[in-house]
Amino acid sequence: MKINYRTFQKKAALFLYVILTNNIYAAYAQKIPLNKYGLPVVNTVALYKELVSSDSNQAFVNIMTYIPGIRKDIRYATANNFTHKVLYPYPAVYLRLPAAKALKAVQLELNKKGLGLLVFDGYRPYSVTEMMWEIVPDDRYAADPHVGSGHNRGVAVDLTIADLRTGKPVPMPTGYDDFTVKAHHDYAEPDSVIAANRALLRSTMERYGFVPLPTEWWHYYLKDHKLYPLMDIAFKDIK
């Protein structure tokens, strides 16, 4: 049997990383307080810094400075969102380092096609997820606080594709945070151009380790999201 050693080395490195990360996480598990739902949630800067000192992949990075040319439209820093409330103090976009690295690779690939990424949301404090659930208690479109979200772990991102020439987003089946079947990946989009745009975003994100949420064409998260604890620390404390 012929062995692809490059593939073998990558899988071995990933396996080792998972083992080491699980050990680090286990070492701090008892330090992470449980919330009212019995979930461990990191809610102090001191504990976050302890995690980062043990594993640099736990660190948050500002993707607006980490990824050249990436654009943002952070609706939750305005009242122009499904809650009609300002949920963020300012339009910040943070992701854990591995998610930021993967997203950078997506951006570079799209740039070759004259395209780029437009981000709607990245890390979301757990307390914001609780507020969203009160308004939309439907786990097809909002994260159940009993479980938490990939956004709370800093490894999920809401985004679309933009045309580099115009700076405008390409047509997609719906707008952002559209809670209808038209936002689902299996929706039979009648417009071939729009369907191709959705497919391009999905295939490119999947190529770099992201998993799509079936009910939201804009939402993607890392496969190994459970290696990163839920977080409830403010943007200002991440800087």
C-alpha positions as CSV (number, residue, x, y, z in Angstrom):
1,M,0.0,0.0,0.0
2,K,1.4,3.4,-1.0
3,I,1.5,5.9,1.8
4,N,1.2,9.6,1.2
5,Y,3.7,10.8,3.8
6,R,2.7,14.5,3.5
7,T,-1.0,13.6,4.3
8,F,0.2,11.3,7.0
9,Q,2.3,14.0,8.6
10,K,-0.6,16.5,8.5
11,K,-3.0,14.0,10.1
12,A,-0.4,13.1,12.8
13,A,0.2,16.8,13.6
14,L,-3.5,17.4,13.8
15,F,-3.9,14.4,16.1
16,L,-1.1,15.6,18.3
17,Y,-2.6,19.1,18.5
18,V,-6.0,17.7,19.5
19,I,-4.4,15.6,22.2
20,L,-2.3,18.5,23.6
21,T,-5.2,21.0,23.4
22,N,-7.6,18.6,25.1
23,N,-5.0,18.2,27.9
24,I,-4.6,22.0,28.2
25,Y,-8.4,22.4,28.2
26,A,-8.7,19.6,30.8
27,A,-6.1,21.3,33.0
28,Y,-8.1,24.5,33.1
29,A,-11.6,22.9,33.0
30,Q,-11.9,23.0,36.8
31,K,-11.0,26.7,36.8
32,I,-13.7,27.6,34.3
33,P,-16.9,28.5,36.3
34,L,-20.2,26.9,35.4
35,N,-23.1,29.2,34.4
36,K,-26.7,28.7,35.3
37,Y,-27.1,26.1,32.6
38,G,-24.1,24.1,33.8
39,L,-21.9,25.2,31.0
40,P,-18.2,26.2,31.6
41,V,-17.8,29.8,30.4
42,V,-14.6,31.8,30.6
43,N,-15.8,35.1,32.0
44,T,-12.6,36.8,33.3
45,V,-9.6,38.2,31.5
46,A,-7.2,36.5,33.9
47,L,-8.5,33.1,33.0
48,Y,-8.5,33.9,29.3
49,K,-4.8,35.0,29.6
50,E,-4.0,31.7,31.4
51,L,-5.4,29.7,28.5
52,V,-3.5,31.7,25.9
53,S,-0.2,31.4,27.9
54,S,-0.7,27.6,27.7
55,D,-1.9,27.5,24.1
56,S,-1.3,30.4,21.7
57,N,-4.1,29.1,19.5
58,Q,-6.6,30.2,22.2
59,A,-5.7,33.8,21.5
60,F,-8.1,36.2,19.7
61,V,-6.8,38.3,16.8
62,N,-8.4,41.3,15.2
63,I,-9.1,40.0,11.7
64,M,-9.4,43.5,10.3
65,T,-5.7,44.0,10.8
66,Y,-4.7,40.3,10.4
67,I,-6.3,39.8,7.0
68,P,-5.4,42.4,4.3
69,G,-8.3,43.9,2.4
70,I,-11.1,42.2,4.3
71,R,-14.3,44.2,4.7
72,K,-16.8,44.4,7.5
73,D,-20.5,45.3,8.1
74,I,-21.1,44.7,11.8
75,R,-24.9,45.0,12.1
76,Y,-24.9,44.2,15.8
77,A,-23.0,47.4,16.5
78,T,-26.0,49.2,15.2
79,A,-29.8,48.9,15.6
80,N,-30.0,47.6,12.0
81,N,-30.3,43.9,13.0
82,F,-33.1,41.4,13.9
83,T,-33.2,42.5,17.5
84,H,-33.5,46.2,16.6
85,K,-31.0,46.9,19.5
86,V,-27.3,47.9,19.6
87,L,-25.7,44.7,21.0
88,Y,-22.0,45.6,20.5
89,P,-20.3,48.8,21.8
90,Y,-18.4,49.1,18.5
91,P,-17.9,47.1,15.3
92,A,-15.2,44.6,16.4
93,V,-14.3,41.4,14.6
94,Y,-12.2,38.9,16.6
95,L,-11.5,35.2,15.9
96,R,-9.3,32.6,17.5
97,L,-5.9,32.4,15.8
98,P,-6.6,29.1,13.8
99,A,-9.9,30.5,12.5
100,A,-8.2,33.7,11.5
101,K,-5.5,31.8,9.7
102,A,-8.1,29.7,7.8
103,L,-10.1,32.8,6.9
104,K,-7.0,34.5,5.6
105,A,-6.4,31.6,3.3
106,V,-10.0,31.9,2.0
107,Q,-9.5,35.6,1.4
108,L,-6.3,35.0,-0.6
109,E,-8.0,32.4,-2.8
110,L,-11.0,34.7,-3.5
111,N,-8.6,37.6,-4.3
112,K,-7.3,35.6,-7.3
113,K,-10.8,35.8,-8.7
114,G,-11.2,39.5,-8.1
115,L,-13.3,38.8,-5.0
116,G,-12.9,39.2,-1.2
117,L,-14.8,38.7,2.1
118,L,-17.3,40.9,3.8
119,V,-17.7,39.9,7.4
120,F,-20.9,40.4,9.5
121,D,-19.8,38.9,12.7
122,G,-17.1,36.9,14.5
123,Y,-16.6,36.4,18.2
124,R,-19.8,37.1,20.1
125,P,-19.8,37.3,23.9
126,Y,-22.0,34.6,25.5
127,S,-24.3,37.2,27.2
128,V,-25.2,38.5,23.7
129,T,-26.3,35.0,22.7
130,E,-28.6,35.0,25.7
131,M,-30.2,38.2,24.6
132,M,-30.7,37.0,21.0
133,W,-32.4,33.8,22.2
134,E,-34.9,35.8,24.2
135,I,-36.0,37.4,20.9
136,V,-35.7,34.4,18.6
137,P,-35.9,31.1,20.6
138,D,-35.4,29.0,17.5
139,D,-32.2,27.0,17.2
140,R,-32.4,27.0,13.5
141,Y,-31.5,30.7,13.5
142,A,-30.2,31.5,17.0
143,A,-27.9,29.6,19.4
144,D,-29.6,28.0,22.4
145,P,-27.8,29.3,25.6
146,H,-28.1,25.8,27.0
147,V,-25.5,24.8,24.3
148,G,-23.7,28.0,23.3
149,S,-22.5,29.1,19.9
150,G,-19.4,28.7,17.8
151,H,-19.4,32.5,17.9
152,N,-19.0,32.4,21.6
153,R,-16.0,30.1,21.1
154,G,-14.4,32.6,18.6
155,V,-14.3,30.1,15.8
156,A,-17.5,30.9,13.9
157,V,-17.9,33.7,11.4
158,D,-20.9,35.2,9.4
159,L,-19.8,36.5,6.1
160,T,-20.4,36.9,2.3
161,I,-18.4,37.6,-0.8
162,A,-17.7,41.1,-2.2
163,D,-16.6,42.2,-5.6
164,L,-13.2,43.9,-5.2
165,R,-13.8,46.3,-8.1
166,T,-17.1,47.7,-6.7
167,G,-16.7,46.9,-3.0
168,K,-20.3,45.6,-3.1
169,P,-21.5,42.2,-1.9
170,V,-22.4,39.7,-4.7
171,P,-26.0,38.6,-4.9
172,M,-27.0,35.9,-2.5
173,P,-30.3,34.1,-1.9
174,T,-31.3,36.4,1.0
175,G,-29.9,39.2,3.0
176,Y,-28.0,38.6,6.3
177,D,-30.1,37.2,9.2
178,D,-33.0,36.2,7.0
179,F,-34.9,33.6,9.0
180,T,-36.7,31.8,6.1
181,V,-36.1,28.7,4.1
182,K,-34.5,30.8,1.3
183,A,-31.5,31.2,3.6
184,H,-31.0,27.4,3.8
185,H,-28.2,25.7,1.8
186,D,-30.6,23.2,0.4
187,Y,-33.0,25.9,-0.9
188,A,-33.4,25.4,-4.7
189,E,-32.3,28.9,-5.7
190,P,-33.8,29.6,-9.2
191,D,-31.2,32.2,-10.2
192,S,-28.1,30.4,-11.4
193,V,-25.8,33.3,-10.7
194,I,-26.9,33.6,-7.1
195,A,-26.8,29.8,-6.7
196,A,-23.2,29.9,-8.0
197,N,-22.2,32.6,-5.6
198,R,-23.6,30.6,-2.6
199,A,-21.8,27.5,-3.8
200,L,-18.5,29.4,-4.3
201,L,-18.6,30.7,-0.7
202,R,-19.4,27.3,0.6
203,S,-16.8,25.3,-1.4
204,T,-14.0,27.8,-0.5
205,M,-14.8,27.9,3.2
206,E,-15.0,24.1,3.4
207,R,-11.7,23.8,1.6
208,Y,-10.0,25.6,4.6
209,G,-11.7,23.6,7.4
210,F,-15.0,25.5,7.9
211,V,-18.4,23.8,8.3
212,P,-21.6,25.4,7.0
213,L,-24.7,25.8,9.1
214,P,-27.5,24.2,7.0
215,T,-30.0,27.0,7.8
216,E,-27.8,30.0,7.2
217,W,-25.8,30.4,4.0
218,W,-23.6,33.0,5.7
219,H,-22.6,31.1,8.9
220,Y,-19.5,28.9,9.1
221,Y,-17.5,27.4,12.0
222,L,-14.3,25.4,12.4
223,K,-14.7,21.6,12.6
224,D,-12.8,21.4,15.9
225,H,-14.9,24.2,17.6
226,K,-15.2,22.3,20.8
227,L,-11.5,22.6,21.5
228,Y,-12.2,26.3,22.3
229,P,-14.2,27.1,25.5
230,L,-17.2,29.4,25.5
231,M,-16.3,33.0,26.3
232,D,-18.1,35.9,27.8
233,I,-15.5,38.7,27.9
234,A,-15.9,42.1,26.4
235,F,-14.2,43.3,23.2
236,K,-12.3,45.9,25.1
237,D,-10.7,43.2,27.3
238,I,-9.5,41.2,24.3
239,K,-7.3,44.1,23.0
